[in-house]
Amino acid sequence: MIESGRFDAAVVGGGPAGLAAALALARAGARTALIARRIPYSDNRTTALLGGSVAMLEALGVWRHCADRAAPLRVMRLVDATGRLIRAPEVHFHSTEIGLDTFGYNIENRLLLEALEARAAECNNIARYDADAAGLSLASDEATVTLGDGGAISARLVIGADGRQSKCREAAGIAVSRRPLNQTAVTFNVGHARPHNGVSTEFHTAHGPCVFVPLPGNRSSIVWVVAPAEAERLLALSDADLSAAIEKQSRSILGRLTVEPGRFAFPLAIEKPARLAARRVALIGEAAHVVPPIGAQGLNLGLRDAAAIAEVASDALAAQQDPGSDAVLARYQRLRGPDIAERTFIIDMANRVLLNELWPVQALRAAGMQLIDAVGPLRRLVMREGITPMYLLPRLMHGAR
């Protein structure tokens, strides 16, 4: 255990992105502080780990703690359920078509967090502070984090993994633009009579997607994007009535559905900070970007953030340079800025087009989906770009050890 209160890096926030960043930094030899209260995970959301996310978790020694509790995703199916006059064709994406056994794995967030926490507890290069960050003071040569219990630590680099209301972002003076979407995601899990066979099905409705993502056994996680008033109605339904409603929405493709305990609702928005780093602070996860749950991009973006900041910081330490210098933060911005901007734009446009009821827009959408379905090279390009960005991935996303 590290005894000193001075560190190379301090990670503020104990969500999946923050824990992954702390593990990646410690793995690279950085003296790392993890500042986050241990709070039981309170909802039932899941994450589809795509692209290099699983490779990163394997390299960090995390995946062995949770691999047996994740479900493989082998096929992604898109279904137009808008009921409009002009509808897109049904499209199937098979992982084998691009030479993969799976696109990735779906896992409950609480189980992923347990695995990350278990691995962090094994790591002697991480000093865990079970406290909130009460304040952040930024100087030219180091940052000081004041803890909620009255203590303080100093670090040359601070990683803000403290979510949408990031205190780290505020302390660094980074402005953020927010655009509410007038949509709400209702999440819950279901059991079903028929096997999902590793197929994730996304129904496109007039109010947003309704996604069925495989879980181990005959179970799936649901993300149902609806208007806010409809979300309130769904939350108020009995288990039996919600089971009937989601079975109808699913067109009974999985047979009889049974809603499991626990349902939650989250208002959707797009949030974009003016920059990703400044004044010894680098932002990752939802402190750095908030996007709707379309295409399973959110946490995968956050894990790429974690891998990238660990890479640039460890490279700086190896060269005996300051890991929180302006040059290092600028490199982080260059690595992550294009990927985040591209994903945010694509998700925003896909959502806007789906919600737009003008028939020329819907005709263009239907034609685009028809083209993807009919043209093999284009379909494979869409699949590869959907799970792995065209921009250079951090080394950890390749499983580099």
C-alpha positions as CSV (number, residue, x, y, z in Angstrom):
1,M,0.0,0.0,0.0
2,I,1.2,3.5,-0.8
3,E,1.7,5.6,2.3
4,S,2.5,9.0,1.0
5,G,-0.2,11.6,0.1
6,R,1.6,12.6,-3.1
7,F,0.9,10.8,-6.3
8,D,1.6,10.8,-10.0
9,A,-2.1,10.6,-10.7
10,A,-5.4,10.8,-8.8
11,V,-8.6,9.4,-10.2
12,V,-11.8,11.1,-8.9
13,G,-14.8,8.8,-9.3
14,G,-15.4,5.1,-8.8
15,G,-17.6,4.1,-11.7
16,P,-16.4,1.6,-14.4
17,A,-14.4,4.3,-16.3
18,G,-12.7,5.6,-13.2
19,L,-11.8,2.2,-11.8
20,A,-10.4,1.1,-15.3
21,A,-8.3,4.3,-15.4
22,A,-6.9,3.7,-12.0
23,L,-6.0,0.1,-12.9
24,A,-4.5,1.1,-16.2
25,L,-2.3,3.8,-14.6
26,A,-1.2,1.6,-11.7
27,R,-0.4,-1.2,-14.3
28,A,1.9,1.3,-16.0
29,G,3.8,2.0,-12.8
30,A,2.1,5.3,-11.8
31,R,1.6,6.0,-8.2
32,T,-2.2,6.2,-8.2
33,A,-4.8,7.5,-5.8
34,L,-8.5,6.4,-6.3
35,I,-10.9,8.7,-4.6
36,A,-14.4,7.3,-4.5
37,R,-16.8,6.2,-1.8
38,R,-17.9,2.6,-2.0
39,I,-21.6,2.8,-2.7
40,P,-23.7,-0.2,-3.7
41,Y,-24.7,0.0,-7.4
42,S,-28.4,1.0,-7.3
43,D,-29.8,0.1,-10.7
44,N,-30.0,-2.8,-13.1
45,R,-28.5,-1.3,-16.2
46,T,-26.1,-3.4,-18.4
47,T,-23.3,-2.6,-20.7
48,A,-22.5,-4.2,-24.1
49,L,-18.7,-4.3,-24.1
50,L,-17.7,-3.9,-27.7
51,G,-14.5,-3.6,-29.7
52,G,-11.4,-3.5,-27.6
53,S,-13.2,-3.1,-24.3
54,V,-13.0,-6.8,-23.4
55,A,-9.3,-7.0,-24.6
56,M,-8.6,-4.0,-22.2
57,L,-10.3,-5.7,-19.3
58,E,-8.4,-8.9,-20.0
59,A,-5.1,-7.0,-20.0
60,L,-6.0,-5.4,-16.7
61,G,-6.8,-8.7,-15.1
62,V,-10.5,-7.8,-14.7
63,W,-12.2,-10.1,-17.2
64,R,-11.4,-13.3,-15.3
65,H,-13.5,-11.9,-12.4
66,C,-16.7,-11.6,-14.5
67,A,-16.4,-13.4,-17.8
68,D,-18.7,-16.3,-16.7
69,R,-21.5,-13.8,-16.0
70,A,-21.5,-12.1,-19.4
71,A,-23.5,-13.0,-22.5
72,P,-21.9,-13.1,-25.9
73,L,-23.4,-10.9,-28.7
74,R,-23.2,-12.7,-32.0
75,V,-25.9,-11.0,-34.1
76,M,-27.4,-7.5,-34.1
77,R,-30.8,-7.2,-35.6
78,L,-32.5,-3.9,-36.5
79,V,-36.3,-3.8,-36.9
80,D,-38.3,-0.8,-38.1
81,A,-41.3,-0.7,-35.7
82,T,-42.3,2.9,-36.4
83,G,-45.6,1.9,-38.1
84,R,-45.0,4.7,-40.6
85,L,-45.9,4.5,-44.3
86,I,-42.3,4.4,-45.3
87,R,-40.3,1.8,-43.3
88,A,-36.7,0.6,-43.4
89,P,-36.0,-3.1,-44.1
90,E,-35.0,-5.4,-41.3
91,V,-31.2,-5.7,-41.1
92,H,-29.0,-8.4,-39.5
93,F,-25.4,-8.0,-38.7
94,H,-23.4,-11.2,-38.0
95,S,-20.1,-11.1,-36.2
96,T,-18.7,-14.0,-38.3
97,E,-19.1,-11.8,-41.4
98,I,-16.2,-9.7,-40.2
99,G,-14.2,-12.6,-38.8
100,L,-15.2,-12.4,-35.2
101,D,-16.8,-15.0,-32.9
102,T,-18.7,-12.2,-31.1
103,F,-19.2,-8.5,-31.4
104,G,-18.7,-8.3,-27.6
105,Y,-20.4,-9.3,-24.4
106,N,-23.3,-7.9,-22.4
107,I,-22.9,-7.7,-18.6
108,E,-24.8,-6.2,-15.7
109,N,-23.0,-3.0,-14.6
110,R,-23.0,-4.1,-10.9
111,L,-21.2,-7.3,-11.8
112,L,-18.6,-5.3,-13.9
113,L,-18.1,-3.0,-11.0
114,E,-17.6,-5.9,-8.6
115,A,-14.9,-7.3,-10.9
116,L,-13.2,-3.9,-11.2
117,E,-13.3,-3.4,-7.5
118,A,-11.9,-6.9,-6.9
119,R,-9.0,-6.3,-9.2
120,A,-8.3,-2.9,-7.7
121,A,-8.1,-4.5,-4.3
122,E,-5.4,-6.8,-5.6
123,C,-3.3,-3.9,-6.9
124,N,-0.6,-2.6,-4.4
125,N,0.0,0.5,-6.6
126,I,-3.4,2.0,-5.9
127,A,-4.2,3.9,-2.7
128,R,-8.0,3.8,-2.2
129,Y,-9.6,6.7,-0.4
130,D,-13.2,5.8,0.5
131,A,-14.3,9.4,0.5
132,D,-15.8,12.1,-1.8
133,A,-13.7,14.7,-3.4
134,A,-14.9,17.9,-1.6
135,G,-12.7,20.3,-3.5
136,L,-9.9,20.7,-6.1
137,S,-7.1,23.3,-6.0
138,L,-5.0,23.5,-9.2
139,A,-1.5,25.0,-9.2
140,S,1.2,25.2,-11.9
141,D,3.1,22.2,-10.6
142,E,0.5,20.0,-8.9
143,A,-3.2,19.6,-8.0
144,T,-4.5,19.2,-4.4
145,V,-7.7,17.2,-3.9
146,T,-9.5,17.9,-0.6
147,L,-11.4,14.9,0.7
148,G,-14.8,14.9,2.3
149,D,-13.3,13.4,5.5
150,G,-11.0,16.4,5.9
151,G,-7.9,14.9,4.4
152,A,-6.1,15.9,1.3
153,I,-3.8,14.4,-1.4
154,S,-1.7,15.9,-4.1
155,A,-1.1,14.7,-7.6
156,R,0.5,15.9,-10.8
157,L,-2.4,14.7,-12.9
158,V,-6.1,14.5,-11.9
159,I,-8.5,12.3,-13.9
160,G,-12.1,13.5,-13.6
161,A,-14.3,10.4,-13.7
162,D,-16.9,12.1,-11.6
163,G,-19.9,12.0,-13.9
164,R,-22.2,14.6,-15.5
165,Q,-22.0,17.1,-12.6
166,S,-18.2,16.9,-12.5
167,K,-16.5,18.9,-9.9
168,C,-13.2,18.3,-11.6
169,R,-14.5,19.8,-14.8
170,E,-15.8,22.8,-12.9
171,A,-12.5,23.3,-11.1
172,A,-10.6,23.2,-14.4
173,G,-12.9,25.9,-15.8
174,I,-14.1,23.7,-18.7
175,A,-17.5,24.8,-20.0
176,V,-20.1,22.3,-21.1
177,S,-23.0,22.5,-23.5
178,R,-26.1,20.5,-22.6
179,R,-29.1,19.7,-24.9
180,P,-32.0,17.8,-23.3
181,L,-33.7,15.4,-25.8
182,N,-37.2,15.1,-24.4
183,Q,-36.8,11.4,-24.3
184,T,-36.5,9.0,-21.4
185,A,-34.8,5.6,-21.2
186,V,-36.7,3.0,-19.2
187,T,-34.5,0.1,-18.2
188,F,-35.3,-3.3,-16.7
189,N,-34.5,-6.9,-17.2
190,V,-36.8,-9.7,-18.4
191,G,-36.9,-13.5,-18.5
192,H,-38.3,-15.1,-21.6
193,A,-39.5,-18.5,-22.8
194,R,-37.4,-18.8,-25.9
195,P,-33.5,-18.5,-26.1
196,H,-32.1,-15.3,-27.5
197,N,-29.2,-17.3,-29.2
198,G,-26.9,-14.3,-28.8
199,V,-29.1,-12.0,-30.9
200,S,-29.5,-8.4,-29.8
201,T,-32.6,-6.9,-31.3
202,E,-33.2,-3.2,-31.6
203,F,-36.7,-2.1,-32.5
204,H,-36.9,1.4,-33.9
205,T,-40.0,3.1,-32.8
206,A,-41.4,6.6,-33.5
207,H,-40.1,7.8,-30.1
208,G,-36.7,6.1,-30.0
209,P,-35.2,2.6,-29.9
210,C,-36.3,-0.3,-27.8
211,V,-33.4,-2.7,-27.4
212,F,-33.3,-6.3,-26.2
213,V,-29.7,-7.3,-25.3
214,P,-28.9,-10.9,-24.3
215,L,-28.0,-11.8,-20.7
216,P,-26.8,-15.2,-19.5
217,G,-29.6,-17.8,-19.7
218,N,-33.1,-17.0,-21.1
219,R,-32.8,-13.4,-19.9
220,S,-32.4,-10.0,-21.7
221,S,-31.8,-6.4,-20.6
222,I,-34.2,-3.8,-22.0
223,V,-33.5,-0.2,-22.8
224,W,-36.8,1.3,-24.0
225,V,-36.6,4.9,-25.1
226,V,-40.0,6.7,-25.0
227,A,-41.5,10.2,-24.4
228,P,-41.3,11.3,-20.8
229,A,-45.0,11.0,-20.1
230,E,-44.9,7.4,-21.5
231,A,-42.0,6.6,-19.2
232,E,-44.0,7.6,-16.2
233,R,-46.9,5.4,-17.4
234,L,-44.6,2.4,-17.9
235,L,-43.0,2.8,-14.5
236,A,-46.5,2.8,-12.9
237,L,-47.6,-0.4,-14.5
238,S,-47.8,-3.7,-12.6
239,D,-45.3,-6.3,-13.4
240,A,-47.9,-8.3,-15.3
241,D,-49.0,-5.3,-17.4
242,L,-45.4,-4.2,-18.1
243,S,-44.6,-7.8,-19.1
244,A,-47.5,-7.7,-21.5
245,A,-46.5,-4.3,-22.9
246,I,-42.9,-5.3,-23.6
247,E,-43.9,-8.6,-25.1
248,K,-46.2,-6.7,-27.5
249,Q,-43.3,-4.4,-28.4
250,S,-41.0,-7.3,-29.0
251,R,-43.6,-9.0,-31.3
252,S,-43.2,-12.0,-29.1
253,I,-39.9,-13.0,-30.7
254,L,-38.7,-14.3,-27.4
255,G,-42.0,-15.9,-26.4
256,R,-43.6,-15.0,-23.1
257,L,-41.8,-12.3,-21.2
258,T,-41.6,-11.8,-17.4
259,V,-40.3,-8.6,-16.0
260,E,-37.8,-9.0,-13.2
261,P,-37.7,-6.8,-10.1
262,G,-36.2,-3.3,-10.5
263,R,-37.1,-0.7,-13.2
264,F,-35.5,2.7,-13.6
265,A,-35.9,5.8,-15.9
266,F,-33.2,8.2,-17.1
267,P,-33.8,11.5,-19.0
268,L,-31.7,11.6,-22.1
269,A,-29.4,14.4,-23.2
270,I,-26.3,15.2,-25.2
271,E,-23.5,16.9,-23.3
272,K,-20.2,18.1,-24.8
273,P,-17.5,19.9,-22.8
274,A,-15.6,22.6,-24.6
275,R,-12.4,20.5,-24.2
276,L,-11.3,17.3,-22.6
277,A,-8.5,18.5,-20.5
278,A,-7.0,21.6,-18.9
279,R,-5.0,22.8,-15.9
280,R,-3.8,19.3,-14.9
281,V,-7.3,17.8,-15.2
282,A,-8.3,15.2,-17.8
283,L,-11.9,14.2,-18.2
284,I,-13.2,10.7,-18.9
285,G,-16.5,8.9,-19.0
286,E,-19.6,11.0,-18.5
287,A,-17.6,14.0,-17.4
288,A,-16.3,14.0,-20.9
289,H,-19.3,13.1,-23.0
290,V,-23.0,12.2,-22.5
291,V,-24.8,10.5,-25.4
292,P,-28.2,8.6,-25.7
293,P,-28.0,4.8,-25.3
294,I,-27.9,4.1,-29.0
295,G,-25.4,1.7,-30.4
296,A,-24.0,0.8,-26.9
297,Q,-21.4,3.6,-27.2
298,G,-21.4,5.3,-23.8
299,L,-19.2,3.1,-21.5
300,N,-17.1,1.9,-24.5
301,L,-16.2,5.5,-25.1
302,G,-15.4,5.9,-21.4
303,L,-13.1,2.8,-21.4
304,R,-11.3,4.2,-24.4
305,D,-10.8,7.5,-22.5
306,A,-9.4,5.5,-19.6
307,A,-7.0,3.6,-21.8
308,A,-5.9,6.8,-23.6
309,I,-5.2,8.9,-20.5
310,A,-3.2,6.0,-18.9
311,E,-1.2,5.6,-22.1
312,V,-0.2,9.3,-22.4
313,A,0.5,9.6,-18.7
314,S,2.6,6.4,-18.6
315,D,4.5,7.5,-21.7
316,A,5.3,10.8,-20.0
317,L,6.5,9.0,-16.8
318,A,8.7,6.7,-18.8
319,A,10.3,9.7,-20.4
320,Q,10.6,11.3,-16.9
321,Q,8.2,14.0,-17.9
322,D,5.3,15.6,-16.0
323,P,2.2,13.5,-16.6
324,G,-0.1,16.5,-16.0
325,S,1.7,19.0,-18.3
326,D,0.0,20.9,-21.0
327,A,1.8,18.8,-23.7
328,V,0.5,15.6,-22.2
329,L,-3.1,16.9,-21.9
330,A,-2.9,18.2,-25.5
331,R,-1.9,14.7,-26.6
332,Y,-4.9,13.2,-24.8
333,Q,-7.2,15.7,-26.5
334,R,-5.8,14.7,-29.9
335,L,-6.3,11.0,-29.2
336,R,-9.8,11.2,-27.9
337,G,-11.4,14.3,-29.4
338,P,-12.1,12.9,-32.9
339,D,-13.5,9.6,-31.7
340,I,-15.9,11.3,-29.2
341,A,-16.9,13.9,-31.8
342,E,-17.6,11.3,-34.4
343,R,-19.6,9.0,-32.1
344,T,-21.6,11.9,-30.7
345,F,-22.5,13.2,-34.2
346,I,-23.5,9.8,-35.5
347,I,-25.7,9.0,-32.5
348,D,-27.3,12.4,-32.6
349,M,-28.0,12.2,-36.3
350,A,-29.4,8.6,-36.1
351,N,-31.7,9.7,-33.3
352,R,-32.8,12.9,-35.1
353,V,-33.6,10.9,-38.3
354,L,-35.5,8.3,-36.4
355,L,-37.7,10.9,-34.7
356,N,-38.3,12.9,-37.8
357,E,-41.7,12.2,-39.4
358,L,-41.2,14.0,-42.7
359,W,-41.6,11.4,-45.4
360,P,-38.5,12.5,-47.4
361,V,-36.3,12.0,-44.3
362,Q,-37.9,8.6,-43.7
363,A,-37.5,7.6,-47.3
364,L,-33.8,8.5,-47.1
365,R,-33.4,6.5,-43.9
366,A,-35.2,3.5,-45.5
367,A,-33.0,3.7,-48.6
368,G,-29.8,3.9,-46.4
369,M,-30.8,0.8,-44.5
370,Q,-31.7,-1.0,-47.7
371,L,-28.2,-0.2,-49.1
372,I,-26.5,-1.5,-45.9
373,D,-28.5,-4.7,-46.1
374,A,-27.9,-5.3,-49.8
375,V,-24.2,-4.2,-50.2
376,G,-21.8,-6.6,-48.3
377,P,-18.7,-4.4,-48.2
378,L,-20.8,-1.4,-46.9
379,R,-22.4,-3.6,-44.3
380,R,-19.1,-4.9,-43.1
381,L,-17.7,-1.4,-43.0
382,V,-20.6,-0.3,-40.8
383,M,-20.0,-3.3,-38.5
384,R,-16.3,-2.6,-38.1
385,E,-16.8,1.1,-37.5
386,G,-19.7,0.4,-35.1
387,I,-17.5,-1.7,-32.7
388,T,-14.1,-0.2,-33.3
389,P,-13.4,3.5,-34.3
390,M,-11.4,4.3,-37.3
391,Y,-9.1,6.4,-35.1
392,L,-6.0,4.9,-33.5
393,L,-7.0,2.8,-30.5
394,P,-5.0,3.1,-27.3
395,R,-2.6,0.2,-26.8
396,L,-4.7,-1.4,-24.0
397,M,-7.6,-1.8,-26.4
398,H,-5.5,-4.2,-28.3
399,G,-4.8,-6.1,-25.1
400,A,-1.2,-4.9,-25.1
401,R,0.6,-6.1,-21.9
